[in-house]
Amino acid sequence: MLQLGSPFHLVKRFFVSVFAFRADTKTEFQLLELLNEEEKKLYLSQPRIDRIHSVRNAKCVLSDPSGPFQPSHVIAAALHDVGKAESNLGILGRVSATTLQKILPMDIIRSWCRKDGLRKRIHSYCIHSELGAELLAKAGSAPIVVSWALQHHNEEDNTEIPQDVLAVLKRADRS
């Protein structure tokens, strides 16, 4: 079952998106050193707000007291939302897409893949997990990176990811 996050988390993400202007440079350099060339292209193709979110997530994993974690765990935290870039939606478009995803059946939104314009972009945003997993697999990312991108909105726990790592990835995404 798809879970988009609590209303509190969504409101927090909105305000961070509006008011955060730059990523932590030190953490961003650490992240870039971990990425392969194709992953770097994906990271850099993201809008500023998503790169800031990526770096915040990476920093959360890097500084987690239960670490240290493998580089693939940091990359999973950082790149799990990379599929959002495909939609090319700004903040208000993303808010609209998230709202529609909460109120419309997913089969309606999935039918929009055959449309043009805004509906197709909303569809892309709503399936960003699937798009991101495909992009990361093509980029040669580690299986845990692809798995977290695909399943980070699922209510059920991902059995492919160790529970301790899963807990850290979830905390990072909610940071």
C-alpha positions as CSV (number, residue, x, y, z in Angstrom):
1,M,0.0,0.0,0.0
2,L,1.3,3.4,-1.0
3,Q,1.9,5.8,1.9
4,L,2.7,9.4,1.1
5,G,3.6,10.5,4.6
6,S,1.8,12.2,7.4
7,P,0.3,15.7,6.9
8,F,2.9,17.0,9.3
9,H,5.7,15.6,7.2
10,L,4.2,17.0,4.0
11,V,3.7,20.5,5.4
12,K,7.3,20.4,6.8
13,R,8.7,19.3,3.4
14,F,6.7,22.2,1.8
15,F,8.3,24.8,4.0
16,V,11.7,23.4,3.7
17,S,11.3,23.5,-0.1
18,V,10.2,27.1,0.0
19,F,12.8,28.4,2.5
20,A,15.9,26.2,2.1
21,F,18.2,27.9,-0.4
22,R,21.3,25.7,-0.4
23,A,22.6,22.3,0.6
24,D,25.3,21.7,3.2
25,T,28.4,22.0,1.0
26,K,30.6,19.6,3.0
27,T,28.0,16.8,2.9
28,E,27.3,17.4,-0.7
29,F,31.0,16.9,-1.6
30,Q,31.0,13.7,0.6
31,L,27.9,12.5,-1.3
32,L,29.3,13.3,-4.7
33,E,32.5,11.3,-3.9
34,L,30.3,8.2,-3.2
35,L,28.3,8.4,-6.5
36,N,29.2,6.7,-9.7
37,E,29.2,8.9,-12.8
38,E,25.6,8.0,-13.8
39,E,24.4,8.5,-10.3
40,K,26.1,12.0,-10.3
41,K,24.2,12.8,-13.5
42,L,20.9,11.8,-11.8
43,Y,21.7,13.8,-8.7
44,L,22.6,16.9,-10.6
45,S,19.5,16.6,-12.8
46,Q,17.3,17.1,-9.8
47,P,15.9,20.5,-9.0
48,R,17.5,22.5,-6.2
49,I,14.9,21.5,-3.7
50,D,15.4,17.8,-4.3
51,R,19.2,18.2,-4.2
52,I,18.8,19.9,-0.8
53,H,16.6,17.0,0.4
54,S,19.2,14.5,-1.0
55,V,22.0,16.1,1.0
56,R,19.9,16.4,4.2
57,N,19.1,12.7,3.9
58,A,22.8,11.8,3.3
59,K,23.8,13.9,6.3
60,C,21.3,12.2,8.5
61,V,22.7,8.7,7.6
62,L,26.3,9.8,7.8
63,S,25.7,11.2,11.3
64,D,23.4,8.5,12.6
65,P,24.8,7.3,16.0
66,S,24.1,3.6,15.0
67,G,26.5,3.9,12.0
68,P,28.8,3.9,10.3
69,F,26.9,2.8,7.3
70,Q,27.9,1.5,3.9
71,P,28.2,4.0,1.0
72,S,25.2,2.3,-0.6
73,H,23.1,3.2,2.4
74,V,24.0,6.9,2.1
75,I,23.3,6.8,-1.7
76,A,20.0,5.1,-1.1
77,A,19.0,7.8,1.4
78,A,20.1,10.6,-1.0
79,L,18.7,9.4,-4.3
80,H,15.4,7.7,-3.4
81,D,13.4,10.6,-4.8
82,V,15.4,11.0,-8.0
83,G,12.4,10.0,-10.1
84,K,10.6,13.3,-9.2
85,A,12.8,15.2,-11.6
86,E,11.0,13.5,-14.5
87,S,7.8,15.3,-13.7
88,N,9.3,18.8,-14.0
89,L,6.8,20.1,-11.5
90,G,7.5,23.1,-9.2
91,I,6.4,23.3,-5.6
92,L,2.8,24.1,-6.3
93,G,2.5,21.4,-8.9
94,R,3.9,18.9,-6.4
95,V,1.5,20.0,-3.8
96,S,-1.3,19.6,-6.3
97,A,-0.1,16.2,-7.4
98,T,0.2,15.0,-3.8
99,T,-3.3,16.2,-3.0
100,L,-4.7,14.5,-6.0
101,Q,-2.9,11.3,-5.1
102,K,-4.6,11.4,-1.7
103,I,-8.1,11.8,-3.1
104,L,-8.1,10.0,-6.5
105,P,-7.8,6.3,-7.1
106,M,-4.4,5.4,-8.4
107,D,-5.9,3.8,-11.5
108,I,-7.2,7.2,-12.6
109,I,-3.8,8.8,-12.1
110,R,-2.1,5.9,-13.9
111,S,-4.4,6.4,-16.9
112,W,-3.0,9.9,-17.2
113,C,0.3,8.4,-18.6
114,R,-1.4,8.5,-22.0
115,K,-2.3,12.2,-21.7
116,D,-0.2,15.3,-22.5
117,G,0.7,18.3,-20.5
118,L,0.0,18.7,-16.8
119,R,-1.9,15.4,-16.2
120,K,1.1,13.4,-17.7
121,R,3.5,15.4,-15.4
122,I,1.3,14.7,-12.4
123,H,1.3,11.0,-13.3
124,S,5.1,11.1,-13.5
125,Y,5.3,12.7,-10.1
126,C,2.9,10.2,-8.6
127,I,5.0,7.2,-9.8
128,H,8.3,8.8,-9.0
129,S,9.3,5.8,-7.0
130,E,9.0,3.5,-10.0
131,L,10.7,6.0,-12.3
132,G,13.5,6.5,-9.8
133,A,14.1,2.8,-9.4
134,E,14.3,2.3,-13.1
135,L,16.8,5.3,-13.5
136,L,18.9,4.0,-10.7
137,A,19.0,0.5,-12.0
138,K,20.1,1.8,-15.4
139,A,22.8,3.9,-13.6
140,G,24.3,0.8,-12.1
141,S,23.2,1.6,-8.5
142,A,23.5,-1.1,-5.8
143,P,20.4,-3.2,-5.3
144,I,19.6,-1.5,-1.9
145,V,19.6,1.9,-3.6
146,V,17.1,0.6,-6.3
147,S,15.0,-1.2,-3.7
148,W,14.7,1.9,-1.4
149,A,13.8,4.2,-4.3
150,L,11.0,1.8,-5.4
151,Q,9.6,1.1,-1.9
152,H,10.2,4.2,0.2
153,H,6.5,5.1,0.2
154,N,5.2,1.5,1.0
155,E,3.5,1.0,4.3
156,E,4.9,-2.6,4.5
157,D,8.5,-2.9,5.6
158,N,10.9,-3.7,2.8
159,T,12.2,-7.2,3.6
160,E,15.2,-6.8,1.2
161,I,16.7,-4.1,3.4
162,P,18.0,-5.0,6.9
163,Q,15.7,-3.6,9.5
164,D,18.3,-1.5,11.2
165,V,19.2,0.1,7.9
166,L,15.6,0.5,7.0
167,A,14.9,2.4,10.2
168,V,17.8,4.8,9.5
169,L,16.6,5.4,5.9
170,K,13.1,6.1,7.1
171,R,14.4,8.6,9.7
172,A,16.5,10.3,7.1
173,D,13.5,10.7,4.8
174,R,11.5,12.2,7.6
175,S,14.3,14.6,8.7
